[in-house]
């Protein structure tokens, strides 16, 4: 219920953004099939499904629209709803995968990018940078909170910026108290909190982008491990086609 509520809040905020609609803005990369063959052949580099992990997800994308595809690998686990993400991008020569860096420390909390199948993507007409909006939920004992984050892949580095946060705690009488903060950490009202996504991307064109994860849990890792290269290729290609808006093949 908690996760569903947070997703709904984002989608409600999205509805008020300029040009928001459930469609795709991405263009199909002409050599996508060849790139996904390369990604499939490099499975030993990016495959994370090892014993001890709770949930792992995979999908192919072109987050920055540069024509070089990525494999997104996300792990979710722990009692605090922690998500850890790695991205590998096809290099400029299109003959190898290279790991993408990120602009925050490895110990920092990350966006829960497997929480929803559709993600708001906002593009500013000035710099053309594509920002994808997610939530990051955490628990610390009885306390919990949510950060609304935007992610962008730029020149091989994943960047994140905080849009707004909430924090819920309980007093000695067991009554819940919720606080709201903007990106600068200043206290804001609940009404202002629900307007932050709209305000941050007020001058951007926003669309909903499909994030069609291949998700495996601890008890189904063996099914993923048993997939043939052909199966992996077909499944990854399908995730990319859904991400880019194509549902019926390359044409």
C-alpha positions as CSV (number, residue, x, y, z in Angstrom):
1,X,0.0,0.0,0.0
2,X,2.8,2.4,0.9
3,X,4.7,1.9,-2.4
4,X,1.4,2.2,-4.3
5,X,0.6,5.4,-2.6
6,X,4.0,7.0,-3.5
7,X,3.7,5.9,-7.1
8,X,0.2,7.5,-7.3
9,X,1.5,10.8,-5.9
10,X,4.2,11.0,-8.6
11,X,1.6,10.2,-11.3
12,X,-0.8,12.8,-10.0
13,X,2.0,15.4,-10.0
14,X,2.9,14.3,-13.5
15,X,-0.6,15.0,-14.7
16,X,-0.1,18.7,-14.2
17,X,3.2,18.9,-16.0
18,X,3.5,20.4,-19.5
19,X,2.8,17.9,-22.3
20,X,2.6,15.0,-19.9
21,X,1.1,11.9,-21.6
22,X,1.7,8.1,-21.4
23,X,3.7,7.7,-24.5
24,X,7.4,7.4,-25.5
25,X,9.9,10.0,-26.6
26,X,12.7,7.6,-27.5
27,X,13.8,6.7,-31.0
28,X,14.7,3.2,-32.0
29,X,18.4,2.8,-32.4
30,X,19.0,1.3,-35.9
31,X,21.7,-1.2,-34.7
32,X,19.9,-2.1,-31.5
33,X,19.9,-5.8,-32.3
34,X,23.7,-5.9,-32.7
35,X,24.2,-3.9,-29.5
36,X,22.0,-6.3,-27.5
37,X,23.9,-9.2,-29.0
38,X,27.0,-7.6,-27.6
39,X,25.3,-7.0,-24.2
40,X,24.2,-10.6,-24.1
41,X,27.7,-11.9,-24.9
42,X,29.0,-9.9,-22.0
43,X,26.6,-11.5,-19.5
44,X,29.5,-12.5,-17.2
45,X,30.3,-8.8,-16.7
46,X,26.8,-7.6,-15.6
47,X,24.9,-10.6,-14.3
48,X,24.3,-10.1,-10.5
49,X,22.0,-12.9,-9.6
50,X,24.0,-14.6,-6.9
51,X,22.9,-16.4,-3.7
52,X,22.1,-14.0,-0.9
53,X,20.4,-11.3,-2.9
54,X,16.7,-10.8,-2.5
55,X,15.6,-9.4,-5.9
56,X,17.5,-8.5,-9.1
57,X,16.1,-6.8,-12.2
58,X,17.5,-6.3,-15.7
59,X,16.5,-4.2,-18.7
60,X,18.1,-2.5,-21.7
61,X,17.6,1.2,-22.4
62,X,19.1,4.4,-24.0
63,X,18.7,6.7,-21.1
64,X,20.7,9.6,-22.6
65,X,19.5,9.1,-26.2
66,X,23.1,8.9,-27.5
67,X,22.4,5.8,-29.6
68,X,24.6,3.5,-27.3
69,X,22.4,1.2,-25.3
70,X,22.8,0.3,-21.6
71,X,22.1,-2.7,-19.5
72,X,20.5,-1.6,-16.2
73,X,21.1,-4.1,-13.3
74,X,19.3,-3.4,-10.0
75,X,19.4,-5.3,-6.7
76,X,16.8,-4.8,-4.0
77,X,17.1,-6.2,-0.5
78,X,17.4,-5.6,3.1
79,X,14.9,-4.5,5.7
80,X,15.3,-0.8,4.7
81,X,14.1,-1.2,1.1
82,X,17.6,-0.6,-0.2
83,X,18.1,-0.6,-4.0
84,X,21.6,-0.8,-5.6
85,X,22.0,-0.1,-9.3
86,X,24.7,-0.6,-11.8
87,X,24.7,0.5,-15.4
88,X,26.9,-0.8,-18.3
89,X,26.9,1.1,-21.6
90,X,28.1,0.1,-25.0
91,X,31.3,2.0,-25.8
92,X,31.7,4.4,-28.8
93,X,33.4,1.7,-30.9
94,X,30.4,-0.6,-30.1
95,X,32.7,-3.5,-29.4
96,X,32.6,-3.7,-25.6
97,X,30.7,-2.7,-22.4
98,X,31.9,0.0,-20.1
99,X,30.7,0.6,-16.5
100,X,29.0,3.9,-15.9
101,X,30.0,6.0,-13.0
102,X,27.7,7.9,-10.6
103,X,27.8,11.3,-9.0
104,X,27.1,10.1,-5.4
105,X,29.0,7.9,-2.9
106,X,28.4,4.1,-3.0
107,X,27.1,4.3,0.6
108,X,24.3,6.7,-0.3
109,X,20.7,5.6,-0.6
110,X,19.5,5.2,-4.2
111,X,16.3,5.5,-6.1
112,X,14.0,2.5,-6.1
113,X,14.0,2.2,-9.8
114,X,12.2,-1.2,-9.9
115,X,9.1,0.1,-8.1
116,X,7.1,1.1,-11.1
117,X,6.7,0.2,-14.7
118,X,6.2,3.7,-16.0
119,X,8.5,6.6,-15.1
120,X,8.2,10.4,-15.8
121,X,10.9,11.5,-18.1
122,X,11.4,15.3,-18.4
123,X,13.5,17.0,-21.1
124,X,14.5,20.7,-20.9
125,X,14.5,22.3,-24.3
126,X,17.7,24.3,-23.4
127,X,20.2,21.5,-22.6
128,X,18.3,18.5,-23.8
129,X,19.2,16.5,-20.7
130,X,16.7,13.7,-19.9
131,X,15.7,13.4,-16.3
132,X,13.8,10.3,-15.0
133,X,11.8,10.7,-11.8
134,X,11.8,8.0,-9.1
135,X,11.2,7.6,-5.4
136,X,13.6,6.3,-2.8
137,X,11.9,4.8,0.2
138,X,13.6,4.0,3.4
139,X,12.8,2.5,6.8
140,X,14.7,3.0,10.1
141,X,12.9,1.0,12.8
142,X,9.5,2.5,13.2
143,X,10.4,5.6,11.2
144,X,10.3,5.8,7.4
145,X,10.5,8.3,4.6
146,X,10.5,9.0,0.9
147,X,12.8,11.0,-1.3
148,X,11.6,12.1,-4.8
149,X,14.7,11.9,-7.0
150,X,15.5,12.6,-10.6
151,X,18.2,10.6,-12.4
152,X,20.1,11.5,-15.6
153,X,22.8,9.7,-17.5
154,X,25.3,12.2,-18.8
155,X,28.6,11.3,-20.5
156,X,28.8,7.9,-18.9
157,X,27.9,9.1,-15.4
158,X,24.6,8.7,-13.6
159,X,23.6,12.0,-11.9
160,X,20.9,12.4,-9.2
161,X,19.1,15.4,-7.8
162,X,16.7,15.5,-4.9
163,X,13.3,17.1,-5.6
164,X,11.7,16.8,-2.2
165,X,11.6,14.5,0.8
166,X,9.2,13.3,3.5
167,X,9.9,11.8,6.9
168,X,7.4,10.1,9.2
169,X,8.1,9.4,12.9
170,X,5.9,8.5,15.9
171,X,5.8,10.4,19.2
172,X,5.7,8.8,22.7
173,X,1.9,8.5,22.4
174,X,2.2,6.6,19.1
175,X,0.9,9.4,17.0
176,X,2.5,9.8,13.5
177,X,4.1,13.0,12.5
178,X,5.1,13.8,8.9
179,X,7.5,16.5,7.8
180,X,8.2,17.7,4.3
181,X,11.3,19.3,2.9
182,X,12.3,20.8,-0.5
183,X,15.6,20.0,-2.3
184,X,17.4,22.6,-0.2
185,X,16.3,20.9,3.0
186,X,13.9,23.7,4.0
187,X,10.6,22.8,5.6
188,X,7.6,23.0,3.3
189,X,3.9,22.3,3.5
190,X,2.3,19.1,2.3
191,X,0.6,21.1,-0.5
192,X,3.9,22.5,-1.6
193,X,5.5,19.1,-1.4
194,X,3.0,17.7,-3.9
195,X,3.8,20.6,-6.3
196,X,7.6,20.2,-6.3
197,X,7.7,17.8,-9.3
198,X,5.6,20.2,-11.3
199,X,7.7,23.2,-10.3
200,X,11.1,21.6,-10.9
201,X,10.1,20.6,-14.4
202,X,7.8,23.4,-15.2
203,X,9.7,24.4,-18.3
204,X,10.3,20.8,-19.5
205,X,8.4,18.4,-21.8
206,X,7.4,15.4,-19.7
207,X,6.3,11.9,-20.9
208,X,5.9,8.5,-19.3
209,X,8.6,6.0,-20.3
210,X,8.2,2.3,-19.9
211,X,10.7,0.6,-17.6
212,X,9.9,-3.1,-18.4
213,X,12.1,-4.9,-15.8
214,X,13.0,-8.6,-16.0
215,X,12.7,-9.3,-12.3
216,X,13.9,-12.4,-10.5
217,X,13.6,-13.2,-6.8
218,X,15.9,-15.4,-4.7
219,X,13.7,-18.5,-5.3
220,X,13.7,-17.9,-9.1
221,X,17.4,-17.1,-9.7
222,X,17.9,-20.6,-11.0
223,X,15.4,-19.9,-13.8
224,X,17.4,-16.9,-14.9
225,X,20.7,-18.8,-14.7
226,X,19.3,-21.5,-16.9
227,X,18.3,-19.2,-19.7
228,X,20.2,-19.7,-23.0
229,X,22.0,-16.8,-24.7
230,X,19.2,-16.8,-27.3
231,X,16.6,-16.5,-24.5
232,X,18.5,-13.7,-22.8
233,X,18.9,-11.8,-26.1
234,X,15.2,-12.1,-26.9
235,X,14.2,-10.9,-23.4
236,X,16.6,-8.0,-23.3
237,X,15.6,-6.9,-26.8
238,X,12.0,-6.9,-25.7
239,X,12.8,-4.7,-22.7
240,X,14.5,-2.2,-25.0
241,X,11.7,-2.2,-27.5
242,X,9.2,-1.5,-24.7
243,X,11.4,1.2,-23.3
244,X,11.7,2.9,-26.7
245,X,8.0,2.5,-27.5
246,X,8.2,-0.3,-30.1
247,X,5.9,-3.2,-29.2
248,X,5.9,-5.2,-32.5
249,X,9.5,-5.7,-33.5
250,X,12.1,-3.7,-35.3
251,X,10.3,-3.3,-38.6
